[in-house]
Amino acid sequence: MNVEKENKKIKVTKNGPYVISGRVPLAKEVIVADANGDSVGYRKKQKFDCPDQYALCHCGASANKPFRDGCHIDEKFSDGDPSLG
């Protein structure tokens, strides 16, 4: 088994960011539509340079999207899942 694949992790934290580790690449993709407006695929729009470990914003209020900037603390963000509380 490939050791690099074994070390890739995405951890969803309670009321906080998604913590990504193991050199997981990150890119923004957009849906491609045909002439009828039907979805036919995806097109890569933006690739992000990421360190070995990084945190993604979960609350949507980060000034540095898609990365976390700690603003969820000020926003008193709750992920809304009662099973986590």
PDB file of N, CA, C and O in Angstrom:
ATOM      1  N   MET A   1       0.844  -1.185   0.000  1.00  0.00           N
ATOM      2  CA  MET A   1       0.000   0.000   0.000  1.00  0.00           C
ATOM      3  C   MET A   1       0.883   1.240   0.000  1.00  0.00           C
ATOM      4  O   MET A   1       1.944   1.249   0.624  1.00  0.00           O
ATOM      5  N   ASN A   2       0.457   2.269  -0.686  1.00  0.00           N
ATOM      6  CA  ASN A   2       1.202   3.517  -0.782  1.00  0.00           C
ATOM      7  C   ASN A   2       1.162   4.257   0.553  1.00  0.00           C
ATOM      8  O   ASN A   2       0.089   4.617   1.036  1.00  0.00           O
ATOM      9  N   VAL A   3       2.338   4.483   1.150  1.00  0.00           N
ATOM     10  CA  VAL A   3       2.428   5.149   2.451  1.00  0.00           C
ATOM     11  C   VAL A   3       1.859   6.560   2.386  1.00  0.00           C
ATOM     12  O   VAL A   3       1.243   7.020   3.347  1.00  0.00           O
ATOM     13  N   GLU A   4       2.055   7.253   1.266  1.00  0.00           N
ATOM     14  CA  GLU A   4       1.547   8.623   1.128  1.00  0.00           C
ATOM     15  C   GLU A   4       0.027   8.655   1.264  1.00  0.00           C
ATOM     16  O   GLU A   4      -0.512   9.566   1.893  1.00  0.00           O
ATOM     17  N   LYS A   5      -0.669   7.687   0.693  1.00  0.00           N
ATOM     18  CA  LYS A   5      -2.130   7.631   0.784  1.00  0.00           C
ATOM     19  C   LYS A   5      -2.579   7.350   2.208  1.00  0.00           C
ATOM     20  O   LYS A   5      -3.626   7.845   2.627  1.00  0.00           O
ATOM     21  N   GLU A   6      -1.816   6.569   2.964  1.00  0.00           N
ATOM     22  CA  GLU A   6      -2.168   6.230   4.337  1.00  0.00           C
ATOM     23  C   GLU A   6      -2.161   7.451   5.244  1.00  0.00           C
ATOM     24  O   GLU A   6      -2.910   7.483   6.221  1.00  0.00           O
ATOM     25  N   ASN A   7      -1.348   8.448   4.957  1.00  0.00           N
ATOM     26  CA  ASN A   7      -1.185   9.590   5.835  1.00  0.00           C
ATOM     27  C   ASN A   7      -2.119  10.751   5.519  1.00  0.00           C
ATOM     28  O   ASN A   7      -2.078  11.762   6.220  1.00  0.00           O
ATOM     29  N   LYS A   8      -2.943  10.650   4.508  1.00  0.00           N
ATOM     30  CA  LYS A   8      -3.858  11.731   4.158  1.00  0.00           C
ATOM     31  C   LYS A   8      -5.077  11.653   5.071  1.00  0.00           C
ATOM     32  O   LYS A   8      -5.688  10.596   5.223  1.00  0.00           O
ATOM     33  N   LYS A   9      -5.426  12.808   5.685  1.00  0.00           N
ATOM     34  CA  LYS A   9      -6.566  12.828   6.607  1.00  0.00           C
ATOM     35  C   LYS A   9      -7.355  14.120   6.452  1.00  0.00           C
ATOM     36  O   LYS A   9      -6.794  15.181   6.182  1.00  0.00           O
ATOM     37  N   ILE A  10      -8.669  14.008   6.629  1.00  0.00           N
ATOM     38  CA  ILE A  10      -9.549  15.166   6.738  1.00  0.00           C
ATOM     39  C   ILE A  10     -10.332  14.966   8.026  1.00  0.00           C
ATOM     40  O   ILE A  10     -11.084  14.002   8.165  1.00  0.00           O
ATOM     41  N   LYS A  11     -10.149  15.884   8.962  1.00  0.00           N
ATOM     42  CA  LYS A  11     -10.825  15.796  10.260  1.00  0.00           C
ATOM     43  C   LYS A  11     -11.824  16.954  10.368  1.00  0.00           C
ATOM     44  O   LYS A  11     -11.452  18.120  10.240  1.00  0.00           O
ATOM     45  N   VAL A  12     -13.085  16.618  10.604  1.00  0.00           N
ATOM     46  CA  VAL A  12     -14.111  17.637  10.811  1.00  0.00           C
ATOM     47  C   VAL A  12     -14.187  17.876  12.319  1.00  0.00           C
ATOM     48  O   VAL A  12     -14.523  16.973  13.084  1.00  0.00           O
ATOM     49  N   THR A  13     -13.870  19.099  12.732  1.00  0.00           N
ATOM     50  CA  THR A  13     -13.878  19.401  14.159  1.00  0.00           C
ATOM     51  C   THR A  13     -15.218  19.997  14.565  1.00  0.00           C
ATOM     52  O   THR A  13     -15.886  20.641  13.756  1.00  0.00           O
ATOM     53  N   LYS A  14     -15.603  19.786  15.797  1.00  0.00           N
ATOM     54  CA  LYS A  14     -16.866  20.302  16.313  1.00  0.00           C
ATOM     55  C   LYS A  14     -16.819  21.824  16.349  1.00  0.00           C
ATOM     56  O   LYS A  14     -15.953  22.410  16.998  1.00  0.00           O
ATOM     57  N   ASN A  15     -17.744  22.452  15.655  1.00  0.00           N
ATOM     58  CA  ASN A  15     -17.869  23.916  15.618  1.00  0.00           C
ATOM     59  C   ASN A  15     -16.574  24.619  15.218  1.00  0.00           C
ATOM     60  O   ASN A  15     -16.322  25.749  15.635  1.00  0.00           O
ATOM     61  N   GLY A  16     -15.767  23.956  14.421  1.00  0.00           N
ATOM     62  CA  GLY A  16     -14.506  24.546  13.991  1.00  0.00           C
ATOM     63  C   GLY A  16     -14.183  24.178  12.564  1.00  0.00           C
ATOM     64  O   GLY A  16     -15.072  23.807  11.798  1.00  0.00           O
ATOM     65  N   PRO A  17     -12.916  24.276  12.198  1.00  0.00           N
ATOM     66  CA  PRO A  17     -12.524  24.060  10.805  1.00  0.00           C
ATOM     67  C   PRO A  17     -12.408  22.583  10.432  1.00  0.00           C
ATOM     68  O   PRO A  17     -12.447  21.698  11.286  1.00  0.00           O
ATOM     69  N   TYR A  18     -12.268  22.353   9.143  1.00  0.00           N
ATOM     70  CA  TYR A  18     -11.862  21.051   8.639  1.00  0.00           C
ATOM     71  C   TYR A  18     -10.336  21.064   8.651  1.00  0.00           C
ATOM     72  O   TYR A  18      -9.727  21.942   8.039  1.00  0.00           O
ATOM     73  N   VAL A  19      -9.708  20.112   9.331  1.00  0.00           N
ATOM     74  CA  VAL A  19      -8.249  20.061   9.421  1.00  0.00           C
ATOM     75  C   VAL A  19      -7.761  19.011   8.436  1.00  0.00           C
ATOM     76  O   VAL A  19      -8.108  17.834   8.537  1.00  0.00           O
ATOM     77  N   ILE A  20      -6.949  19.455   7.483  1.00  0.00           N
ATOM     78  CA  ILE A  20      -6.462  18.612   6.400  1.00  0.00           C
ATOM     79  C   ILE A  20      -4.975  18.352   6.612  1.00  0.00           C
ATOM     80  O   ILE A  20      -4.211  19.284   6.867  1.00  0.00           O
ATOM     81  N   SER A  21      -4.564  17.098   6.508  1.00  0.00           N
ATOM     82  CA  SER A  21      -3.137  16.788   6.659  1.00  0.00           C
ATOM     83  C   SER A  21      -2.736  15.707   5.665  1.00  0.00           C
ATOM     84  O   SER A  21      -3.572  14.954   5.165  1.00  0.00           O
ATOM     85  N   GLY A  22      -1.446  15.650   5.395  1.00  0.00           N
ATOM     86  CA  GLY A  22      -0.915  14.646   4.491  1.00  0.00           C
ATOM     87  C   GLY A  22      -0.763  15.105   3.059  1.00  0.00           C
ATOM     88  O   GLY A  22      -0.834  14.297   2.132  1.00  0.00           O
ATOM     89  N   ARG A  23      -0.553  16.396   2.870  1.00  0.00           N
ATOM     90  CA  ARG A  23      -0.329  16.967   1.539  1.00  0.00           C
ATOM     91  C   ARG A  23      -1.503  16.701   0.589  1.00  0.00           C
ATOM     92  O   ARG A  23      -1.306  16.276  -0.549  1.00  0.00           O
ATOM     93  N   VAL A  24      -2.703  16.952   1.063  1.00  0.00           N
ATOM     94  CA  VAL A  24      -3.903  16.791   0.242  1.00  0.00           C
ATOM     95  C   VAL A  24      -4.026  18.025  -0.654  1.00  0.00           C
ATOM     96  O   VAL A  24      -4.079  19.144  -0.143  1.00  0.00           O
ATOM     97  N   PRO A  25      -4.072  17.850  -1.977  1.00  0.00           N
ATOM     98  CA  PRO A  25      -4.195  19.005  -2.869  1.00  0.00           C
ATOM     99  C   PRO A  25      -5.583  19.627  -2.759  1.00  0.00           C
ATOM    100  O   PRO A  25      -6.551  18.957  -2.399  1.00  0.00           O
ATOM    101  N   LEU A  26      -5.664  20.920  -3.075  1.00  0.00           N
ATOM    102  CA  LEU A  26      -6.933  21.638  -2.978  1.00  0.00           C
ATOM    103  C   LEU A  26      -7.132  22.483  -4.228  1.00  0.00           C
ATOM    104  O   LEU A  26      -6.243  23.229  -4.639  1.00  0.00           O
ATOM    105  N   ALA A  27      -8.316  22.355  -4.828  1.00  0.00           N
ATOM    106  CA  ALA A  27      -8.644  23.139  -6.016  1.00  0.00           C
ATOM    107  C   ALA A  27     -10.122  23.482  -6.003  1.00  0.00           C
ATOM    108  O   ALA A  27     -10.941  22.737  -5.465  1.00  0.00           O
ATOM    109  N   LYS A  28     -10.454  24.617  -6.601  1.00  0.00           N
ATOM    110  CA  LYS A  28     -11.844  25.020  -6.768  1.00  0.00           C
ATOM    111  C   LYS A  28     -12.274  24.598  -8.160  1.00  0.00           C
ATOM    112  O   LYS A  28     -11.581  24.866  -9.141  1.00  0.00           O
ATOM    113  N   GLU A  29     -13.427  23.934  -8.242  1.00  0.00           N
ATOM    114  CA  GLU A  29     -13.960  23.513  -9.529  1.00  0.00           C
ATOM    115  C   GLU A  29     -15.346  24.107  -9.717  1.00  0.00           C
ATOM    116  O   GLU A  29     -16.063  24.346  -8.745  1.00  0.00           O
ATOM    117  N   VAL A  30     -15.721  24.345 -10.962  1.00  0.00           N
ATOM    118  CA  VAL A  30     -17.046  24.854 -11.288  1.00  0.00           C
ATOM    119  C   VAL A  30     -17.757  23.848 -12.181  1.00  0.00           C
ATOM    120  O   VAL A  30     -17.124  23.104 -12.929  1.00  0.00           O
ATOM    121  N   ILE A  31     -19.078  23.838 -12.092  1.00  0.00           N
ATOM    122  CA  ILE A  31     -19.879  22.940 -12.912  1.00  0.00           C
ATOM    123  C   ILE A  31     -19.942  23.487 -14.343  1.00  0.00           C
ATOM    124  O   ILE A  31     -20.160  24.680 -14.553  1.00  0.00           O
ATOM    125  N   VAL A  32     -19.748  22.600 -15.314  1.00  0.00           N
ATOM    126  CA  VAL A  32     -19.840  22.955 -16.727  1.00  0.00           C
ATOM    127  C   VAL A  32     -21.213  22.507 -17.228  1.00  0.00           C
ATOM    128  O   VAL A  32     -21.618  21.362 -17.022  1.00  0.00           O
ATOM    129  N   ALA A  33     -21.918  23.418 -17.884  1.00  0.00           N
ATOM    130  CA  ALA A  33     -23.251  23.105 -18.406  1.00  0.00           C
ATOM    131  C   ALA A  33     -23.226  23.078 -19.932  1.00  0.00           C
ATOM    132  O   ALA A  33     -22.417  23.753 -20.570  1.00  0.00           O
ATOM    133  N   ASP A  34     -24.135  22.280 -20.503  1.00  0.00           N
ATOM    134  CA  ASP A  34     -24.275  22.262 -21.961  1.00  0.00           C
ATOM    135  C   ASP A  34     -25.236  23.375 -22.402  1.00  0.00           C
ATOM    136  O   ASP A  34     -25.670  24.180 -21.578  1.00  0.00           O
ATOM    137  N   ALA A  35     -25.563  23.421 -23.681  1.00  0.00           N
ATOM    138  CA  ALA A  35     -26.414  24.486 -24.231  1.00  0.00           C
ATOM    139  C   ALA A  35     -27.812  24.496 -23.609  1.00  0.00           C
ATOM    140  O   ALA A  35     -28.490  25.523 -23.618  1.00  0.00           O
ATOM    141  N   ASN A  36     -28.239  23.356 -23.071  1.00  0.00           N
ATOM    142  CA  ASN A  36     -29.557  23.267 -22.428  1.00  0.00           C
ATOM    143  C   ASN A  36     -29.508  23.626 -20.945  1.00  0.00           C
ATOM    144  O   ASN A  36     -30.542  23.664 -20.278  1.00  0.00           O
ATOM    145  N   GLY A  37     -28.326  23.883 -20.440  1.00  0.00           N
ATOM    146  CA  GLY A  37     -28.180  24.192 -19.027  1.00  0.00           C
ATOM    147  C   GLY A  37     -28.006  22.964 -18.145  1.00  0.00           C
ATOM    148  O   GLY A  37     -27.996  23.080 -16.920  1.00  0.00           O
ATOM    149  N   ASP A  38     -27.869  21.802 -18.747  1.00  0.00           N
ATOM    150  CA  ASP A  38     -27.671  20.566 -17.995  1.00  0.00           C
ATOM    151  C   ASP A  38     -26.196  20.411 -17.611  1.00  0.00           C
ATOM    152  O   ASP A  38     -25.307  20.727 -18.401  1.00  0.00           O
ATOM    153  N   SER A  39     -25.950  19.933 -16.414  1.00  0.00           N
ATOM    154  CA  SER A  39     -24.584  19.708 -15.943  1.00  0.00           C
ATOM    155  C   SER A  39     -23.941  18.574 -16.727  1.00  0.00           C
ATOM    156  O   SER A  39     -24.528  17.504 -16.885  1.00  0.00           O
ATOM    157  N   VAL A  40     -22.723  18.819 -17.220  1.00  0.00           N
ATOM    158  CA  VAL A  40     -22.027  17.797 -17.998  1.00  0.00           C
ATOM    159  C   VAL A  40     -20.646  17.472 -17.442  1.00  0.00           C
ATOM    160  O   VAL A  40     -19.972  16.578 -17.952  1.00  0.00           O
ATOM    161  N   GLY A  41     -20.221  18.179 -16.411  1.00  0.00           N
ATOM    162  CA  GLY A  41     -18.919  17.899 -15.841  1.00  0.00           C
ATOM    163  C   GLY A  41     -18.425  19.048 -14.984  1.00  0.00           C
ATOM    164  O   GLY A  41     -19.190  19.921 -14.571  1.00  0.00           O
ATOM    165  N   TYR A  42     -17.137  19.024 -14.731  1.00  0.00           N
ATOM    166  CA  TYR A  42     -16.490  20.040 -13.906  1.00  0.00           C
ATOM    167  C   TYR A  42     -15.275  20.598 -14.624  1.00  0.00           C
ATOM    168  O   TYR A  42     -14.663  19.919 -15.448  1.00  0.00           O
ATOM    169  N   ARG A  43     -14.928  21.846 -14.305  1.00  0.00           N
ATOM    170  CA  ARG A  43     -13.736  22.477 -14.849  1.00  0.00           C
ATOM    171  C   ARG A  43     -12.976  23.074 -13.678  1.00  0.00           C
ATOM    172  O   ARG A  43     -13.544  23.793 -12.856  1.00  0.00           O
ATOM    173  N   LYS A  44     -11.684  22.769 -13.608  1.00  0.00           N
ATOM    174  CA  LYS A  44     -10.851  23.312 -12.546  1.00  0.00           C
ATOM    175  C   LYS A  44     -10.706  24.810 -12.752  1.00  0.00           C
ATOM    176  O   LYS A  44     -10.304  25.258 -13.826  1.00  0.00           O
ATOM    177  N   LYS A  45     -11.031  25.586 -11.723  1.00  0.00           N
ATOM    178  CA  LYS A  45     -10.989  27.041 -11.822  1.00  0.00           C
ATOM    179  C   LYS A  45      -9.768  27.626 -11.137  1.00  0.00           C
ATOM    180  O   LYS A  45      -9.147  28.558 -11.648  1.00  0.00           O
ATOM    181  N   GLN A  46      -9.425  27.078  -9.978  1.00  0.00           N
ATOM    182  CA  GLN A  46      -8.316  27.639  -9.203  1.00  0.00           C
ATOM    183  C   GLN A  46      -7.655  26.538  -8.392  1.00  0.00           C
ATOM    184  O   GLN A  46      -8.333  25.723  -7.765  1.00  0.00           O
ATOM    185  N   LYS A  47      -6.341  26.517  -8.409  1.00  0.00           N
ATOM    186  CA  LYS A  47      -5.575  25.578  -7.602  1.00  0.00           C
ATOM    187  C   LYS A  47      -4.925  26.364  -6.476  1.00  0.00           C
ATOM    188  O   LYS A  47      -4.369  27.438  -6.708  1.00  0.00           O
ATOM    189  N   PHE A  48      -4.990  25.840  -5.262  1.00  0.00           N
ATOM    190  CA  PHE A  48      -4.413  26.507  -4.096  1.00  0.00           C
ATOM    191  C   PHE A  48      -3.096  25.845  -3.700  1.00  0.00           C
ATOM    192  O   PHE A  48      -2.978  24.619  -3.706  1.00  0.00           O
ATOM    193  N   ASP A  49      -2.109  26.669  -3.357  1.00  0.00           N
ATOM    194  CA  ASP A  49      -0.866  26.151  -2.800  1.00  0.00           C
ATOM    195  C   ASP A  49      -1.116  25.902  -1.315  1.00  0.00           C
ATOM    196  O   ASP A  49      -1.522  26.808  -0.588  1.00  0.00           O
ATOM    197  N   CYS A  50      -0.872  24.668  -0.868  1.00  0.00           N
ATOM    198  CA  CYS A  50      -1.179  24.291   0.505  1.00  0.00           C
ATOM    199  C   CYS A  50       0.034  23.664   1.179  1.00  0.00           C
ATOM    200  O   CYS A  50       0.798  22.939   0.541  1.00  0.00           O
ATOM    201  N   PRO A  51       0.210  23.940   2.462  1.00  0.00           N
ATOM    202  CA  PRO A  51       1.271  23.263   3.220  1.00  0.00           C
ATOM    203  C   PRO A  51       0.862  21.816   3.506  1.00  0.00           C
ATOM    204  O   PRO A  51      -0.208  21.376   3.085  1.00  0.00           O
ATOM    205  N   ASP A  52       1.711  21.082   4.218  1.00  0.00           N
ATOM    206  CA  ASP A  52       1.404  19.694   4.566  1.00  0.00           C
ATOM    207  C   ASP A  52       0.117  19.584   5.370  1.00  0.00           C
ATOM    208  O   ASP A  52      -0.633  18.620   5.214  1.00  0.00           O
ATOM    209  N   GLN A  53      -0.144  20.567   6.232  1.00  0.00           N
ATOM    210  CA  GLN A  53      -1.371  20.588   7.032  1.00  0.00           C
ATOM    211  C   GLN A  53      -1.983  21.980   6.957  1.00  0.00           C
ATOM    212  O   GLN A  53      -1.272  22.983   7.026  1.00  0.00           O
ATOM    213  N   TYR A  54      -3.296  22.035   6.817  1.00  0.00           N
ATOM    214  CA  TYR A  54      -3.992  23.320   6.773  1.00  0.00           C
ATOM    215  C   TYR A  54      -5.416  23.127   7.274  1.00  0.00           C
ATOM    216  O   TYR A  54      -5.888  21.999   7.420  1.00  0.00           O
ATOM    217  N   ALA A  55      -6.095  24.241   7.537  1.00  0.00           N
ATOM    218  CA  ALA A  55      -7.466  24.196   8.037  1.00  0.00           C
ATOM    219  C   ALA A  55      -8.371  24.981   7.096  1.00  0.00           C
ATOM    220  O   ALA A  55      -8.050  26.096   6.686  1.00  0.00           O
ATOM    221  N   LEU A  56      -9.508  24.379   6.765  1.00  0.00           N
ATOM    222  CA  LEU A  56     -10.484  25.019   5.894  1.00  0.00           C
ATOM    223  C   LEU A  56     -11.621  25.596   6.724  1.00  0.00           C
ATOM    224  O   LEU A  56     -12.053  24.991   7.705  1.00  0.00           O
ATOM    225  N   CYS A  57     -12.101  26.767   6.328  1.00  0.00           N
ATOM    226  CA  CYS A  57     -13.200  27.430   7.010  1.00  0.00           C
ATOM    227  C   CYS A  57     -14.459  26.570   6.927  1.00  0.00           C
ATOM    228  O   CYS A  57     -14.801  26.049   5.866  1.00  0.00           O
ATOM    229  N   HIS A  58     -15.132  26.434   8.046  1.00  0.00           N
ATOM    230  CA  HIS A  58     -16.366  25.663   8.127  1.00  0.00           C
ATOM    231  C   HIS A  58     -17.564  26.592   8.307  1.00  0.00           C
ATOM    232  O   HIS A  58     -18.698  26.205   8.023  1.00  0.00           O
ATOM    233  N   CYS A  59     -17.317  27.813   8.776  1.00  0.00           N
ATOM    234  CA  CYS A  59     -18.424  28.723   9.094  1.00  0.00           C
ATOM    235  C   CYS A  59     -18.798  29.639   7.935  1.00  0.00           C
ATOM    236  O   CYS A  59     -19.897  30.192   7.919  1.00  0.00           O
ATOM    237  N   GLY A  60     -17.901  29.810   6.963  1.00  0.00           N
ATOM    238  CA  GLY A  60     -18.189  30.666   5.820  1.00  0.00           C
ATOM    239  C   GLY A  60     -17.843  32.125   6.010  1.00  0.00           C
ATOM    240  O   GLY A  60     -18.052  32.924   5.097  1.00  0.00           O
ATOM    241  N   ALA A  61     -17.316  32.506   7.178  1.00  0.00           N
ATOM    242  CA  ALA A  61     -17.053  33.918   7.465  1.00  0.00           C
ATOM    243  C   ALA A  61     -15.577  34.307   7.330  1.00  0.00           C
ATOM    244  O   ALA A  61     -15.231  35.468   7.551  1.00  0.00           O
ATOM    245  N   SER A  62     -14.718  33.379   6.979  1.00  0.00           N
ATOM    246  CA  SER A  62     -13.295  33.674   6.883  1.00  0.00           C
ATOM    247  C   SER A  62     -13.005  34.741   5.834  1.00  0.00           C
ATOM    248  O   SER A  62     -13.603  34.746   4.758  1.00  0.00           O
ATOM    249  N   ALA A  63     -12.093  35.632   6.153  1.00  0.00           N
ATOM    250  CA  ALA A  63     -11.653  36.636   5.187  1.00  0.00           C
ATOM    251  C   ALA A  63     -10.605  36.050   4.242  1.00  0.00           C
ATOM    252  O   ALA A  63     -10.220  36.691   3.263  1.00  0.00           O
ATOM    253  N   ASN A  64     -10.144  34.834   4.534  1.00  0.00           N
ATOM    254  CA  ASN A  64      -9.099  34.180   3.750  1.00  0.00           C
ATOM    255  C   ASN A  64      -9.623  32.864   3.163  1.00  0.00           C
ATOM    256  O   ASN A  64      -8.909  31.861   3.160  1.00  0.00           O
ATOM    257  N   LYS A  65     -10.860  32.863   2.669  1.00  0.00           N
ATOM    258  CA  LYS A  65     -11.472  31.640   2.143  1.00  0.00           C
ATOM    259  C   LYS A  65     -10.631  31.040   1.036  1.00  0.00           C
ATOM    260  O   LYS A  65     -10.092  31.783   0.215  1.00  0.00           O
ATOM    261  N   PRO A  66     -10.499  29.751   0.982  1.00  0.00           N
ATOM    262  CA  PRO A  66     -11.228  28.759   1.765  1.00  0.00           C
ATOM    263  C   PRO A  66     -10.556  28.419   3.090  1.00  0.00           C
ATOM    264  O   PRO A  66     -11.017  27.528   3.803  1.00  0.00           O
ATOM    265  N   PHE A  67      -9.484  29.110   3.425  1.00  0.00           N
ATOM    266  CA  PHE A  67      -8.734  28.777   4.629  1.00  0.00           C
ATOM    267  C   PHE A  67      -9.312  29.432   5.874  1.00  0.00           C
ATOM    268  O   PHE A  67      -9.944  30.486   5.797  1.00  0.00           O
ATOM    269  N   ARG A  68      -9.094  28.813   6.996  1.00  0.00           N
ATOM    270  CA  ARG A  68      -9.570  29.283   8.291  1.00  0.00           C
ATOM    271  C   ARG A  68      -8.753  30.488   8.728  1.00  0.00           C
ATOM    272  O   ARG A  68      -7.542  30.536   8.515  1.00  0.00           O
ATOM    273  N   ASP A  69      -9.422  31.465   9.343  1.00  0.00           N
ATOM    274  CA  ASP A  69      -8.702  32.594   9.930  1.00  0.00           C
ATOM    275  C   ASP A  69      -9.070  32.816  11.396  1.00  0.00           C
ATOM    276  O   ASP A  69      -8.656  33.812  11.990  1.00  0.00           O
ATOM    277  N   GLY A  70      -9.837  31.909  11.983  1.00  0.00           N
ATOM    278  CA  GLY A  70     -10.201  32.003  13.391  1.00  0.00           C
ATOM    279  C   GLY A  70     -11.465  32.796  13.657  1.00  0.00           C
ATOM    280  O   GLY A  70     -11.866  32.922  14.814  1.00  0.00           O
ATOM    281  N   CYS A  71     -12.105  33.334  12.635  1.00  0.00           N
ATOM    282  CA  CYS A  71     -13.280  34.185  12.836  1.00  0.00           C
ATOM    283  C   CYS A  71     -14.475  33.408  13.364  1.00  0.00           C
ATOM    284  O   CYS A  71     -15.397  34.015  13.907  1.00  0.00           O
ATOM    285  N   HIS A  72     -14.493  32.076  13.224  1.00  0.00           N
ATOM    286  CA  HIS A  72     -15.638  31.307  13.713  1.00  0.00           C
ATOM    287  C   HIS A  72     -15.810  31.469  15.217  1.00  0.00           C
ATOM    288  O   HIS A  72     -16.913  31.324  15.744  1.00  0.00           O
ATOM    289  N   ILE A  73     -14.712  31.769  15.901  1.00  0.00           N
ATOM    290  CA  ILE A  73     -14.781  31.988  17.345  1.00  0.00           C
ATOM    291  C   ILE A  73     -15.568  33.267  17.624  1.00  0.00           C
ATOM    292  O   ILE A  73     -16.440  33.288  18.493  1.00  0.00           O
ATOM    293  N   ASP A  74     -15.258  34.328  16.886  1.00  0.00           N
ATOM    294  CA  ASP A  74     -15.975  35.589  17.040  1.00  0.00           C
ATOM    295  C   ASP A  74     -17.427  35.472  16.603  1.00  0.00           C
ATOM    296  O   ASP A  74     -18.302  36.134  17.161  1.00  0.00           O
ATOM    297  N   GLU A  75     -17.687  34.631  15.605  1.00  0.00           N
ATOM    298  CA  GLU A  75     -19.038  34.478  15.063  1.00  0.00           C
ATOM    299  C   GLU A  75     -19.891  33.541  15.908  1.00  0.00           C
ATOM    300  O   GLU A  75     -21.091  33.416  15.665  1.00  0.00           O
ATOM    301  N   LYS A  76     -19.284  32.871  16.913  1.00  0.00           N
ATOM    302  CA  LYS A  76     -19.973  31.871  17.724  1.00  0.00           C
ATOM    303  C   LYS A  76     -20.655  30.836  16.826  1.00  0.00           C
ATOM    304  O   LYS A  76     -21.833  30.518  16.987  1.00  0.00           O
ATOM    305  N   PHE A  77     -19.883  30.334  15.894  1.00  0.00           N
ATOM    306  CA  PHE A  77     -20.370  29.380  14.900  1.00  0.00           C
ATOM    307  C   PHE A  77     -20.767  28.054  15.546  1.00  0.00           C
ATOM    308  O   PHE A  77     -20.068  27.554  16.427  1.00  0.00           O
ATOM    309  N   SER A  78     -21.882  27.491  15.108  1.00  0.00           N
ATOM    310  CA  SER A  78     -22.313  26.167  15.490  1.00  0.00           C
ATOM    311  C   SER A  78     -22.603  25.401  14.211  1.00  0.00           C
ATOM    312  O   SER A  78     -23.278  25.910  13.316  1.00  0.00           O
ATOM    313  N   ASP A  79     -22.094  24.182  14.123  1.00  0.00           N
ATOM    314  CA  ASP A  79     -22.306  23.413  12.900  1.00  0.00           C
ATOM    315  C   ASP A  79     -23.747  22.917  12.785  1.00  0.00           C
ATOM    316  O   ASP A  79     -24.126  22.373  11.748  1.00  0.00           O
ATOM    317  N   GLY A  80     -24.548  23.093  13.824  1.00  0.00           N
ATOM    318  CA  GLY A  80     -25.963  22.775  13.762  1.00  0.00           C
ATOM    319  C   GLY A  80     -26.306  21.310  13.921  1.00  0.00           C
ATOM    320  O   GLY A  80     -27.481  20.951  13.852  1.00  0.00           O
ATOM    321  N   ASP A  81     -25.324  20.453  14.132  1.00  0.00           N
ATOM    322  CA  ASP A  81     -25.588  19.025  14.289  1.00  0.00           C
ATOM    323  C   ASP A  81     -25.762  18.717  15.769  1.00  0.00           C
ATOM    324  O   ASP A  81     -24.772  18.702  16.500  1.00  0.00           O
ATOM    325  N   PRO A  82     -26.996  18.467  16.243  1.00  0.00           N
ATOM    326  CA  PRO A  82     -27.220  18.235  17.669  1.00  0.00           C
ATOM    327  C   PRO A  82     -26.518  16.981  18.195  1.00  0.00           C
ATOM    328  O   PRO A  82     -26.294  16.867  19.401  1.00  0.00           O
ATOM    329  N   SER A  83     -26.168  16.042  17.316  1.00  0.00           N
ATOM    330  CA  SER A  83     -25.490  14.828  17.784  1.00  0.00           C
ATOM    331  C   SER A  83     -24.055  15.119  18.190  1.00  0.00           C
ATOM    332  O   SER A  83     -23.440  14.311  18.885  1.00  0.00           O
ATOM    333  N   LEU A  84     -23.508  16.257  17.774  1.00  0.00           N
ATOM    334  CA  LEU A  84     -22.139  16.621  18.131  1.00  0.00           C
ATOM    335  C   LEU A  84     -22.067  17.431  19.419  1.00  0.00           C
ATOM    336  O   LEU A  84     -20.984  17.607  19.977  1.00  0.00           O
ATOM    337  N   GLY A  85     -23.181  17.917  19.890  1.00  0.00           N
ATOM    338  CA  GLY A  85     -23.179  18.828  21.025  1.00  0.00           C
ATOM    339  C   GLY A  85     -23.304  18.176  22.341  1.00  0.00           C
ATOM    340  O   GLY A  85     -23.314  18.855  23.367  1.00  0.00           O
TER     341      GLY A  85
END
